Amino acid sequence: MNPAGGSEPIYCSSGVQVLKAPTLEAEGWEQRTVTDPQRIGELEELYGTLGFETTTTPLDPDSFGEACTTCAVTACSAYVAIFTRKKATQATA
């Protein structure tokens, strides 16, 4: 999770950028976590009950920072990222 929120890079250790998602961030999405695809359904349900819409994306080794090599390849084959944003409120007539 990105505790600073929004477009700040997410680091797995000092100075190592894990995942860049500028297109999603520009659309208002915030990365919440990276997890096993079999657990995504639980998280989508949880965030939905909290008033968020969700989207997931597979990990791409090219989106990781330059210092991430073996970890990126391993993570990309086994995990997906989940992003959330607040659901738009519908105006009542």
N, CA, C and O of each residue as an XYZ file, in Angstrom:
372
protein
N       0.846     -1.177      0.000
C       0.000      0.000      0.000
C       0.885      1.231      0.000
O       1.982      1.229      0.559
N       0.398      2.262     -0.626
C       1.123      3.510     -0.685
C       0.579      4.441      0.391
O      -0.427      5.114      0.165
N       1.228      4.496      1.572
C       0.689      5.293      2.660
C       0.618      6.788      2.350
O      -0.212      7.495      2.923
N       1.463      7.273      1.465
C       1.430      8.689      1.112
C       0.262      9.007      0.191
O      -0.158     10.159      0.082
N      -0.263      7.972     -0.475
C      -1.418      8.136     -1.343
C      -1.058      8.646     -2.724
O      -0.049      9.323     -2.923
N      -1.916      8.298     -3.669
C      -1.827      8.854     -5.002
C      -0.621      8.462     -5.821
O      -0.321      7.279     -5.985
N       0.074      9.470     -6.338
C       1.072      9.220     -7.361
C       2.482      9.012     -6.820
O       3.417      8.889     -7.611
N       2.668      8.967     -5.526
C       3.993      8.722     -4.986
C       4.422      7.296     -5.309
O       3.587      6.391     -5.295
N       5.704      7.074     -5.601
C       6.183      5.714     -5.867
C       6.031      4.833     -4.636
O       6.003      5.326     -3.508
N       5.934      3.544     -4.856
C       5.828      2.566     -3.790
C       7.164      1.838     -3.722
O       7.672      1.387     -4.749
N       7.737      1.718     -2.540
C       9.059      1.136     -2.395
C       9.019     -0.161     -1.593
O       8.323     -0.247     -0.581
N       9.775     -1.184     -2.051
C       9.873     -2.420     -1.292
C      11.053     -2.360     -0.335
O      11.055     -3.070      0.670
N      12.026     -1.559     -0.606
C      13.133     -1.286      0.304
C      13.702      0.063     -0.090
O      13.292      0.642     -1.096
N      14.604      0.547      0.662
C      15.119      1.892      0.453
C      15.553      2.125     -0.994
O      16.498      1.503     -1.478
N      14.852      3.025     -1.673
C      15.243      3.440     -3.007
C      14.847      2.534     -4.150
O      15.261      2.781     -5.283
N      14.066      1.500     -3.910
C      13.690      0.571     -4.971
C      12.205      0.749     -5.272
O      11.353      0.403     -4.453
N      11.902      1.287     -6.439
C      10.512      1.505     -6.822
C       9.917      0.195     -7.312
O      10.491     -0.463     -8.180
N       8.767     -0.187     -6.760
C       8.175     -1.481     -7.071
C       7.288     -1.442     -8.302
O       7.546     -2.178     -9.255
N       6.271     -0.627     -8.319
C       5.307     -0.663     -9.408
C       4.920      0.746     -9.795
O       4.573      1.563     -8.941
N       4.980      1.028    -11.080
C       4.570      2.331    -11.597
C       3.275      2.132    -12.373
O       3.201      1.256    -13.235
N       2.274      2.918    -12.085
C       0.995      2.812    -12.784
C       0.449      4.204    -13.063
O      -0.615      4.560    -12.555
N       1.154      4.995    -13.857
C       0.739      6.385    -14.071
C      -0.625      6.537    -14.736
O      -1.346      7.488    -14.431
N      -0.997      5.632    -15.631
C      -2.291      5.749    -16.302
C      -3.423      5.549    -15.307
O      -4.374      6.331    -15.283
N      -3.328      4.505    -14.483
C      -4.361      4.269    -13.478
C      -4.409      5.409    -12.469
O      -5.492      5.871    -12.108
N      -3.260      5.863    -12.017
C      -3.227      6.959    -11.053
C      -3.840      8.229    -11.638
O      -4.522      8.968    -10.928
N      -3.607      8.485    -12.909
C      -4.179      9.661    -13.560
C      -5.702      9.579    -13.625
O      -6.382     10.603    -13.676
N      -6.228      8.368    -13.624
C      -7.678      8.152    -13.647
C      -8.266      8.090    -12.234
O      -9.448      7.792    -12.069
N      -7.451      8.368    -11.224
C      -7.939      8.415     -9.850
C      -7.807      7.124     -9.068
O      -8.302      7.034     -7.944
N      -7.157      6.130     -9.629
C      -6.973      4.857     -8.932
C      -5.783      4.932     -7.991
O      -4.784      5.584     -8.291
N      -5.897      4.258     -6.845
C      -4.811      4.182     -5.875
C      -4.484      2.716     -5.627
O      -5.375      1.921     -5.327
N      -3.210      2.358     -5.752
C      -2.836      0.967     -5.510
C      -2.986      0.653     -4.035
O      -2.526      1.406     -3.177
N      -3.633     -0.466     -3.749
C      -3.826     -0.890     -2.368
C      -2.859     -1.982     -1.953
O      -2.235     -1.891     -0.896
N      -2.730     -3.006     -2.770
C      -1.836     -4.104     -2.419
C      -1.550     -4.962     -3.640
O      -2.185     -4.814     -4.684
N      -0.609     -5.838     -3.493
C      -0.292     -6.860     -4.481
C      -0.500     -8.185     -3.765
O       0.012     -8.390     -2.664
N      -1.253     -9.087     -4.392
C      -1.578    -10.333     -3.702
C      -1.783    -11.473     -4.685
O      -1.757    -11.283     -5.901
N      -1.980    -12.628     -4.147
C      -2.268    -13.849     -4.896
C      -3.615    -13.680     -5.608
O      -4.577    -13.232     -4.984
N      -3.707    -14.020     -6.881
C      -4.967    -13.840     -7.614
C      -6.156    -14.554     -6.977
O      -7.295    -14.124     -7.155
N      -5.915    -15.621     -6.248
C      -7.003    -16.358     -5.611
C      -7.628    -15.572     -4.459
O      -8.726    -15.913     -4.020
N      -6.965    -14.536     -3.961
C      -7.485    -13.728     -2.850
C      -8.127    -12.430     -3.310
O      -8.731    -11.723     -2.503
N      -8.009    -12.106     -4.581
C      -8.523    -10.831     -5.087
C     -10.026    -10.685     -4.870
O     -10.493     -9.602     -4.516
N     -10.786    -11.754     -5.076
C     -12.237    -11.680     -4.895
C     -12.630    -11.203     -3.517
O     -13.570    -10.421     -3.373
N     -11.922    -11.664     -2.500
C     -12.202    -11.238     -1.128
C     -11.955     -9.744     -0.962
O     -12.744     -9.040     -0.331
N     -10.854     -9.268     -1.532
C     -10.525     -7.853     -1.415
C     -11.495     -6.979     -2.202
O     -11.868     -5.898     -1.746
N     -11.903     -7.441     -3.379
C     -12.878     -6.680     -4.168
C     -14.187     -6.551     -3.391
O     -14.804     -5.486     -3.389
N     -14.606     -7.612     -2.743
C     -15.838     -7.568     -1.947
C     -15.681     -6.616     -0.764
O     -16.571     -5.809     -0.493
N     -14.563     -6.706     -0.064
C     -14.315     -5.838      1.087
C     -14.312     -4.371      0.680
O     -15.014     -3.558      1.282
N     -13.530     -4.028     -0.333
C     -13.467     -2.625     -0.767
C     -14.813     -2.155     -1.306
O     -15.174     -0.991     -1.128
N     -15.563     -3.041     -1.963
C     -16.894     -2.679     -2.448
C     -17.818     -2.286     -1.312
O     -18.570     -1.319     -1.433
N     -17.773     -3.027     -0.200
C     -18.626     -2.697      0.943
C     -18.194     -1.392      1.619
O     -18.978     -0.769      2.335
N     -16.953     -0.988      1.389
C     -16.452      0.259      1.954
C     -16.673      1.457      1.031
O     -16.241      2.569      1.335
N     -17.344      1.227     -0.095
C     -17.680      2.317     -1.003
C     -16.669      2.582     -2.098
O     -16.637      3.674     -2.666
N     -15.845      1.596     -2.399
C     -14.846      1.751     -3.449
C     -15.196      0.897     -4.654
O     -15.805     -0.164     -4.517
N     -14.809      1.361     -5.829
C     -14.789      0.490     -6.984
C     -13.365     -0.034     -7.082
O     -12.426      0.606     -6.609
N     -13.211     -1.196     -7.695
C     -11.890     -1.819     -7.757
C     -11.538     -2.197     -9.186
O     -12.408     -2.393    -10.035
N     -10.254     -2.292     -9.422
C      -9.739     -2.839    -10.667
C      -8.466     -3.585    -10.326
O      -7.777     -3.252     -9.362
N      -8.164     -4.579    -11.108
C      -6.931     -5.332    -10.893
C      -6.100     -5.292    -12.160
O      -6.613     -5.072    -13.257
N      -4.826     -5.507    -11.989
C      -3.927     -5.545    -13.131
C      -2.838     -6.575    -12.865
O      -2.320     -6.672    -11.753
N      -2.499     -7.338    -13.890
C      -1.346     -8.225    -13.708
C      -0.092     -7.369    -13.587
O      -0.056     -6.230    -14.051
N       0.906     -7.919    -12.976
C       2.166     -7.195    -12.841
C       2.999     -7.397    -14.094
O       2.958     -8.458    -14.717
N       3.742     -6.387    -14.451
C       4.586     -6.405    -15.644
C       6.006     -6.081    -15.202
O       6.234     -5.020    -14.621
N       6.972     -6.969    -15.462
C       8.345     -6.680    -15.017
C       8.860     -5.328    -15.499
O       9.701     -4.726    -14.832
N       8.377     -4.835    -16.641
C       8.831     -3.546    -17.159
C       8.327     -2.362    -16.333
O       8.860     -1.258    -16.451
N       7.296     -2.581    -15.491
C       6.772     -1.485    -14.683
C       7.522     -1.341    -13.363
O       7.282     -0.395    -12.613
N       8.422     -2.266    -13.078
C       9.196     -2.202    -11.847
C      10.422     -1.328    -12.047
O      10.855     -1.105    -13.178
N      10.969     -0.842    -10.968
C      12.170     -0.022    -11.031
C      13.366     -0.822    -11.528
O      13.340     -2.052    -11.567
N      14.415     -0.096    -11.906
C      15.602     -0.724    -12.471
C      16.273     -1.696    -11.514
O      16.871     -2.674    -11.964
N      16.195     -1.460    -10.216
C      16.862     -2.323     -9.245
C      16.140     -3.650     -9.039
O      16.712     -4.585     -8.479
N      14.890     -3.740     -9.484
C      14.113     -4.972     -9.304
C      14.306     -5.866    -10.523
O      13.939     -5.489    -11.636
N      14.863     -7.009    -10.324
C      15.050     -7.934    -11.449
C      14.412     -9.270    -11.111
O      13.295     -9.547    -11.546
N      15.097    -10.098    -10.347
C      14.584    -11.424    -10.000
C      13.258    -11.320     -9.260
O      12.328    -12.076     -9.543
N      13.165    -10.399     -8.325
C      11.913    -10.236     -7.568
C      10.760     -9.883     -8.501
O       9.659    -10.415     -8.355
N      11.004     -8.996     -9.453
C       9.952     -8.571    -10.372
C       9.458     -9.737    -11.207
O       8.250     -9.910    -11.368
N      10.355    -10.528    -11.734
C       9.959    -11.666    -12.563
C       9.170    -12.682    -11.735
O       8.160    -13.215    -12.195
N       9.632    -12.942    -10.523
C       8.933    -13.884     -9.640
C       7.553    -13.357     -9.267
O       6.570    -14.094     -9.343
N       7.468    -12.094     -8.867
C       6.192    -11.503     -8.464
C       5.213    -11.465     -9.629
O       4.022    -11.721     -9.451
N       5.707    -11.149    -10.813
C       4.828    -11.016    -11.974
C       4.179    -12.333    -12.365
O       3.097    -12.340    -12.952
N       4.812    -13.419    -12.055
C       4.231    -14.708    -12.414
C       3.250    -15.219    -11.368
O       2.526    -16.181    -11.625
N       3.211    -14.593    -10.191
C       2.404    -15.140     -9.111
C       1.404    -14.177     -8.478
O       0.553    -14.618     -7.706
N       1.472    -12.878     -8.775
C       0.637    -11.907     -8.074
C      -0.042    -10.936     -9.034
O       0.352    -10.802    -10.192
N      -1.075    -10.260     -8.522
C      -1.743     -9.174     -9.243
C      -1.880     -7.989     -8.288
O      -1.846     -8.158     -7.069
N      -2.032     -6.803     -8.846
C      -2.217     -5.596     -8.042
C      -3.691     -5.229     -8.041
O      -4.383     -5.400     -9.044
N      -4.162     -4.729     -6.916
C      -5.538     -4.233     -6.825
C      -5.477     -2.734     -6.547
O      -4.720     -2.263     -5.698
N      -6.300     -2.007     -7.293
C      -6.412     -0.561     -7.167
C      -7.848     -0.222     -6.792
O      -8.778     -0.939     -7.162
N      -8.025      0.868     -6.058
C      -9.369      1.319     -5.693
C      -9.509      2.806     -5.973
O      -8.527      3.540     -6.084
N     -10.759      3.221     -6.082
C     -11.102      4.642     -6.068
C     -12.523      4.727     -5.538
O     -13.304      3.784     -5.661
N     -12.848      5.871     -4.946
C     -14.186      6.073     -4.401
C     -15.214      5.993     -5.524
O     -15.013      6.526     -6.615
N     -16.320      5.311     -5.228
C     -17.402      5.260     -6.216
C     -17.965      6.654     -6.408
O     -18.083      7.427     -5.458
N     -18.309      6.967     -7.645
C     -18.930      8.255     -7.952
C     -20.325      8.270     -7.334
O     -21.062      7.288     -7.428
N     -20.675      9.361     -6.717
C     -22.011      9.474     -6.145
C     -22.974      9.933     -7.218
O     -22.670     10.822     -8.013
N     -24.130      9.317     -7.228
C     -25.134      9.666     -8.233
C     -26.037     10.745     -7.672
O     -26.539     10.638     -6.553
N     -26.237     11.790     -8.467
C     -27.131     12.867     -8.066
C     -28.571     12.406     -8.182
O     -28.940     11.724     -9.138
N     -29.381     12.782     -7.206
C     -30.810     12.430     -7.255
C     -31.591     13.579     -7.855
O     -31.255     14.747     -7.656
N     -32.629     13.239     -8.587
C     -33.428     14.263     -9.254
C     -34.423     14.885     -8.346
O     -35.172     15.768     -8.764
